[in-house]
Amino acid sequence: MCNARSIRGEYSLSEEKKLETYRDFLGEEDRERESLIRKVTSTGRPLGAEQFIKRLEKMLHREILPKKAGRPKGKK
């Protein structure tokens, strides 16, 4: 018999199994790539080449690339 409870049971994976599945999805274990994906997902920025991100900025009429840190200099 197929019910919601049995379906949830089939799809509930341990954190270790989820990580293993994610690594298989990526094709190979690549710490640098994983680190980059973590960085962009934690900041909410898109992952892609600078040219791709600039095209997104044009389409969205919004700045996406990170700006220089700090307070802007005042005009003298």
C-alpha positions in Angstrom: 0.0 0.0 0.0 1.4 3.4 -0.9 0.5 6.2 1.4 2.1 9.5 2.4 3.9 8.0 5.4 5.5 5.2 3.3 6.6 7.7 0.7 8.1 10.1 3.3 10.0 7.1 4.7 11.5 6.3 1.3 12.8 9.8 0.8 14.0 10.6 4.3 17.8 10.4 4.2 20.3 10.8 6.9 22.5 13.9 6.6 25.5 11.7 5.7 23.5 10.0 2.9 22.4 13.4 1.6 26.0 14.6 1.5 27.1 11.4 -0.3 24.3 11.8 -2.8 25.2 15.5 -3.3 28.9 14.6 -4.0 27.8 11.9 -6.4 25.7 14.5 -8.2 28.7 16.8 -8.6 30.6 13.9 -10.1 33.6 13.9 -7.8 34.7 15.3 -4.5 36.0 18.8 -5.1 36.6 20.8 -1.9 37.2 24.0 -3.8 33.9 23.8 -5.7 32.0 22.8 -2.5 33.5 25.8 -0.7 32.5 28.2 -3.6 28.9 26.8 -3.6 28.7 27.3 0.2 30.0 30.8 -0.1 27.5 32.0 -2.8 24.5 30.2 -1.2 25.3 31.8 2.2 25.5 35.3 0.7 22.5 34.8 -1.7 24.6 35.7 -4.7 24.4 33.7 -8.0 27.2 31.4 -9.0 28.6 32.0 -12.5 31.2 33.8 -14.5 31.5 37.6 -14.2 30.0 38.1 -17.7 27.0 35.9 -16.8 26.4 38.0 -13.6 26.7 41.3 -15.5 24.0 40.0 -17.9 21.8 39.2 -14.9 22.4 42.8 -13.6 21.3 44.2 -16.9 18.2 42.0 -17.0 17.2 42.7 -13.4 18.3 46.4 -13.4 20.0 45.7 -10.1 23.6 45.4 -8.9 24.6 41.9 -8.0 28.4 41.9 -8.0 29.9 42.7 -4.5 31.1 46.2 -4.1 34.3 47.4 -2.4 33.9 47.1 1.3 33.8 50.2 3.6 32.2 53.5 3.7 32.3 55.7 0.5 34.7 58.6 0.7 33.1 62.0 1.1 33.4 64.7 -1.5 35.8 67.5 -0.6 
